[in-house]
């Protein structure tokens, strides 16, 4: 399966050590045609503003590499439904900054975990997430970069492990055109969606389409799962070595509905990045050259 311009949109989360622009050389070295990055230190709330020179360097490296689109992942500190007012305020400010940086770099959007309600209950958490997004979007009027809500495994008090919860968030957002969704295969499986069989894959996408619309999917995280179906435990595994297995990823890679959607690995890697090369090669090998695909 290829995209309309002949490329398979497949890549991984790539380090920005040494500068944002350095991610492109790393991405090319493992065979990325798309990729995901952080744009800041993920262990700190604040970050220095991007300088015009590094923005220009990033865009030049992007053009030279041909790796596009680039997706940004928000810092894990962010909780858009935090119970403590100070953390909630910091989360909103930090997410607005994430969108601002992504907009400056010309990235597709910012993937963010919806949040954890911390015991307040799902309904209260969902309402607070929608409120947070409305506040952040008001501060970032006119931005083209998307807010991309990621499906979760449902671990602890995290929100977003069911499409119904994402639908409720969407219903509370005023600028709905700015909201997209990232499907994570590991999270879906752990949350109780049978993405490891053809029937289960089609059922999952049918449900997603009914509740959210497949046109809202902006990215897919392709991760196998170390933990069992419905475990609600978020434990990524290398492709084909977990409980989703080769069969499940064959559906992902050959589904024509995903032809134009970036597919991003978030699996563990060592310094030489050989795991990314192997996973990307494995996924490419699953593509049916006949072009007969589900969907």
C-alpha positions as CSV (number, residue, x, y, z in Angstrom):
1,X,0.0,0.0,0.0
2,X,1.3,3.4,-0.9
3,X,0.0,6.9,-0.6
4,X,-1.2,8.9,-3.6
5,X,2.3,10.3,-4.2
6,X,3.8,6.8,-4.0
7,X,5.2,6.8,-0.5
8,X,4.4,4.6,2.5
9,X,3.9,7.0,5.5
10,X,5.9,5.1,8.1
11,X,8.3,6.3,10.7
12,X,9.2,6.4,14.4
13,X,9.5,8.8,17.3
14,X,12.9,10.4,16.8
15,X,15.2,12.1,19.2
16,X,16.0,15.8,18.9
17,X,19.3,15.6,20.8
18,X,21.6,18.2,19.4
19,X,18.9,20.4,18.0
20,X,15.5,20.0,16.4
21,X,16.9,19.7,12.9
22,X,19.0,16.7,13.8
23,X,15.9,14.5,14.0
24,X,15.7,14.4,10.2
25,X,19.1,12.8,9.7
26,X,18.2,10.2,12.4
27,X,14.9,9.6,10.7
28,X,16.4,9.1,7.3
29,X,19.0,6.6,8.8
30,X,16.2,4.2,9.8
31,X,14.0,4.7,6.8
32,X,11.4,7.2,8.0
33,X,9.1,8.9,5.5
34,X,7.2,10.5,8.4
35,X,8.2,10.9,12.1
36,X,7.2,12.1,15.5
37,X,9.3,14.3,17.8
38,X,9.2,16.3,21.0
39,X,10.0,20.0,20.6
40,X,11.2,20.6,24.2
41,X,12.5,19.0,27.3
42,X,9.6,16.7,28.4
43,X,10.6,16.8,32.1
44,X,10.1,20.6,32.5
45,X,7.0,22.8,32.4
46,X,8.7,25.8,30.9
47,X,10.7,26.0,27.7
48,X,12.6,28.8,26.0
49,X,11.0,30.2,22.9
50,X,12.1,28.9,19.6
51,X,14.6,31.1,17.8
52,X,14.0,32.1,14.2
53,X,17.3,30.5,13.2
54,X,16.4,27.1,14.6
55,X,13.0,27.2,13.0
56,X,14.6,28.0,9.6
57,X,17.2,25.2,10.2
58,X,14.3,22.7,11.0
59,X,12.4,23.6,7.9
60,X,15.4,23.4,5.7
61,X,16.3,20.0,7.1
62,X,12.7,18.8,6.6
63,X,12.8,19.9,2.9
64,X,16.1,18.2,2.3
65,X,15.0,15.0,4.0
66,X,11.6,14.6,2.4
67,X,10.3,13.4,5.8
68,X,6.8,14.8,6.0
69,X,4.5,15.2,7.8
70,X,6.1,15.6,11.2
71,X,3.9,15.0,14.2
72,X,4.8,16.4,17.7
73,X,4.1,14.6,20.9
74,X,3.2,16.7,23.9
75,X,5.2,16.5,27.2
76,X,3.8,13.8,29.5
77,X,3.6,16.2,32.4
78,X,0.5,17.7,30.9
79,X,-2.8,16.7,32.4
80,X,-5.7,18.7,30.9
81,X,-8.1,17.5,33.6
82,X,-5.9,17.8,36.6
83,X,-7.7,18.2,39.9
84,X,-5.1,20.6,41.5
85,X,-5.7,24.1,40.1
86,X,-1.9,24.9,39.9
87,X,-1.2,21.7,37.8
88,X,-4.3,22.4,35.6
89,X,-3.1,25.9,34.9
90,X,0.4,24.8,34.2
91,X,-0.9,22.0,31.9
92,X,-3.0,24.5,29.9
93,X,-0.1,26.9,29.5
94,X,2.2,24.1,28.5
95,X,-0.2,22.7,25.9
96,X,-0.7,26.1,24.4
97,X,3.1,26.4,24.2
98,X,3.2,23.0,22.5
99,X,0.7,24.1,19.9
100,X,2.6,27.4,19.4
101,X,5.9,25.6,18.8
102,X,4.3,23.1,16.4
103,X,2.7,25.9,14.5
104,X,6.0,27.7,14.2
105,X,7.7,24.6,12.8
106,X,4.8,23.8,10.4
107,X,4.1,20.4,12.0
108,X,0.9,18.5,11.4
109,X,-0.3,18.6,15.0
110,X,0.4,17.8,18.7
111,X,-0.5,14.4,20.0
112,X,-1.7,14.6,23.6
113,X,-3.0,12.2,26.1
114,X,-6.5,13.5,27.1
115,X,-5.7,13.4,30.8
116,X,-6.3,11.5,34.1
117,X,-9.2,12.5,36.3
118,X,-7.3,11.5,39.5
119,X,-10.4,10.2,41.2
120,X,-12.8,13.0,40.3
121,X,-14.6,10.6,37.9
122,X,-14.7,10.3,34.1
123,X,-17.6,12.7,33.6
124,X,-15.8,15.5,35.5
125,X,-12.6,14.7,33.8
126,X,-14.1,14.8,30.3
127,X,-15.8,18.2,31.0
128,X,-12.5,19.6,32.3
129,X,-10.6,18.4,29.3
130,X,-13.1,20.0,26.9
131,X,-12.9,23.2,28.9
132,X,-9.1,23.1,28.8
133,X,-9.0,22.7,25.1
134,X,-11.4,25.6,24.6
135,X,-9.2,27.8,26.7
136,X,-6.1,26.7,24.9
137,X,-7.7,27.1,21.4
138,X,-8.9,30.6,22.3
139,X,-5.2,31.5,23.1
140,X,-4.1,30.0,19.8
141,X,-6.7,31.4,17.4
142,X,-6.1,30.7,13.7
143,X,-3.5,28.0,14.2
144,X,-3.4,25.3,11.5
145,X,-1.6,22.7,13.7
146,X,-4.1,20.2,15.1
147,X,-4.8,19.0,18.6
148,X,-4.5,15.2,18.3
149,X,-6.2,13.3,21.1
150,X,-4.5,9.9,21.6
151,X,-6.5,6.8,22.5
152,X,-5.3,5.4,25.8
153,X,-5.0,1.9,27.4
154,X,-7.3,2.9,30.3
155,X,-4.6,2.5,32.9
156,X,-5.4,4.0,36.3
157,X,-7.7,7.0,35.9
158,X,-6.7,7.9,32.4
159,X,-9.5,9.1,30.0
160,X,-9.8,8.1,26.4
161,X,-9.7,4.3,26.3
162,X,-13.1,4.2,24.7
163,X,-14.2,6.0,21.6
164,X,-17.3,7.2,23.5
165,X,-15.1,9.2,25.9
166,X,-13.3,10.9,23.0
167,X,-16.7,11.6,21.5
168,X,-17.9,13.3,24.7
169,X,-14.7,15.5,24.8
170,X,-15.3,16.4,21.1
171,X,-18.9,17.4,21.9
172,X,-17.6,19.9,24.5
173,X,-15.1,21.5,22.2
174,X,-16.1,24.7,20.4
175,X,-13.6,24.5,17.5
176,X,-14.1,20.9,16.6
177,X,-12.3,21.3,13.3
178,X,-9.1,21.6,15.3
179,X,-9.5,18.2,16.9
180,X,-8.1,15.1,15.4
181,X,-7.4,11.6,16.8
182,X,-4.4,9.3,17.1
183,X,-5.1,5.6,17.3
184,X,-2.5,3.6,19.2
185,X,-2.6,-0.1,18.4
186,X,-1.2,-1.2,21.8
187,X,-3.6,1.0,23.7
188,X,-6.6,-0.1,21.6
189,X,-5.8,-3.8,22.3
190,X,-5.2,-3.2,26.0
191,X,-8.4,-1.3,26.2
192,X,-10.4,-4.2,24.8
193,X,-10.6,-3.6,21.0
194,X,-9.8,-6.8,18.9
195,X,-7.3,-5.2,16.6
196,X,-5.5,-8.5,16.2
197,X,-8.0,-10.1,13.9
198,X,-9.6,-9.1,10.6
199,X,-13.1,-9.1,12.0
200,X,-12.0,-7.2,15.1
201,X,-10.1,-4.6,13.1
202,X,-13.0,-3.9,10.9
203,X,-15.4,-3.7,13.9
204,X,-13.0,-1.3,15.7
205,X,-12.8,1.0,12.7
206,X,-16.6,0.8,12.2
207,X,-17.1,1.9,15.8
208,X,-14.5,4.6,15.4
209,X,-16.2,5.9,12.3
210,X,-19.6,5.9,13.9
211,X,-18.5,7.8,16.9
212,X,-15.7,10.0,15.7
213,X,-15.4,9.7,11.9
214,X,-12.4,8.1,10.2
215,X,-11.6,11.4,8.6
216,X,-10.7,12.7,12.1
217,X,-7.8,10.2,12.4
218,X,-4.5,12.1,11.8
219,X,-2.0,9.5,13.0
220,X,-1.6,5.9,14.1
221,X,0.9,4.8,16.7
222,X,2.0,1.3,15.6
223,X,3.1,-0.6,18.7
224,X,2.7,-4.2,19.7
225,X,1.5,-5.1,23.2
226,X,3.3,-6.9,26.0
227,X,0.2,-7.2,28.0
228,X,-3.0,-9.1,27.3
229,X,-6.3,-8.1,25.6
230,X,-8.3,-5.8,27.8
231,X,-5.6,-5.6,30.4
232,X,-5.7,-1.8,30.4
233,X,-1.9,-1.8,30.8
234,X,0.2,0.4,28.5
235,X,3.3,-1.7,27.6
236,X,4.7,-1.3,24.1
237,X,6.5,-4.2,22.4
238,X,8.3,-4.6,19.1
239,X,6.2,-5.4,16.1
240,X,5.3,-9.1,15.8
241,X,6.8,-9.9,19.2
242,X,3.8,-9.0,21.3
243,X,0.2,-10.2,21.6
244,X,-1.2,-8.3,18.7
245,X,1.3,-10.1,16.4
246,X,2.1,-10.0,12.8
247,X,-1.5,-10.6,11.7
248,X,-2.9,-7.5,13.3
249,X,-0.3,-5.2,11.8
250,X,-0.9,-6.7,8.4
251,X,-4.4,-5.1,8.6
252,X,-2.9,-1.8,9.6
253,X,-0.4,-1.7,6.8
254,X,-2.8,-2.8,4.1
255,X,-5.9,-0.8,5.0
256,X,-6.6,1.7,2.2
257,X,-8.4,3.9,4.7
258,X,-4.9,4.6,6.4
259,X,-3.0,5.2,3.2
260,X,-2.6,8.9,3.8
261,X,-2.2,8.6,7.6
262,X,1.3,8.7,9.3
263,X,2.1,5.5,11.0
264,X,4.6,6.0,13.9
265,X,6.6,3.5,16.0
266,X,7.0,4.2,19.7
267,X,9.0,1.1,20.6
268,X,12.2,0.9,22.7
269,X,15.5,1.5,20.9
270,X,19.2,1.5,21.6
271,X,21.7,4.1,20.5
272,X,22.3,2.6,17.1
273,X,18.6,2.6,16.4
274,X,18.7,-0.9,14.9
275,X,15.3,-1.7,16.5
276,X,13.7,1.1,14.5
277,X,15.2,-0.2,11.2
278,X,14.1,-3.7,12.0
279,X,10.5,-2.7,12.9
280,X,10.1,-0.4,9.9
281,X,11.5,-3.1,7.6
282,X,9.1,-5.7,9.2
283,X,6.1,-3.4,8.7
284,X,7.0,-2.7,5.1
285,X,7.3,-6.4,4.5
286,X,3.7,-6.8,5.5
287,X,2.4,-4.6,2.7
288,X,0.5,-6.6,0.0
289,X,2.1,-5.9,-3.4
290,X,-1.2,-6.9,-5.0
291,X,-2.9,-3.9,-3.5
292,X,-5.9,-5.9,-2.2
293,X,-6.7,-4.3,1.1
294,X,-9.4,-4.2,3.8
295,X,-11.8,-1.4,3.8
